[in-house]
Amino acid sequence: MNRKQRQAAILRLVRERAISTQGELADALRDAGFEVVQTTVSRDVAELGLVKVRAPSGRLVYAPPGASDADRLRSLAAAMRRYGTGAEATGNLVVLSTPSGYANALAQAIDEGRHPAIAGTVAGDNTIFVAVHEGSSSLALRDELLGHLVEGAA
């Protein structure tokens, strides 16, 4: 089977089931009759532009490119509820706090969420600097992110 058929199968698989790792994807492809190795799957994931989104179970899973903005922002909100503990605005930054060891997971969810007001993140162990796009308000972004924490407490 050729590359196009394999990549079509990958898109079908990630739409039909929760697949979290390239290893799981390779196993699913083998079950579907494709002989693949990890490097082939890795290359296909990159070429297809697959993204990771949070499934209802809370697990990060592969999704086709172009997952809706609403889906990405819901994933960001869920990650903020799961990992965030506080937020503070200063200048063009929002400084987020997490329990020790969780900053990278939250920063990755923020980056993947492609929020229109966020230019990018820098994560430490328990702190994330969120750079706010020019023309956007760090105070408004802080309030939005803190709102997700309140939703999680309700």
Secondary structure, DSSP 8 states (H G I E B T S, - for coil): --HHHHHHHHHHHHHHS---SHHHHHHHHHHTT----HHHHHHHHHHHT-EEEE-TTS-EEEE-TT--HHHHHHHHHHHHHHH--EEEEETTEEEEE-STT-HHHHHHHHHHHT-TTEEEEEE-SSEEEEEE-TTS-HHHHHHHHHHHHHHHH-
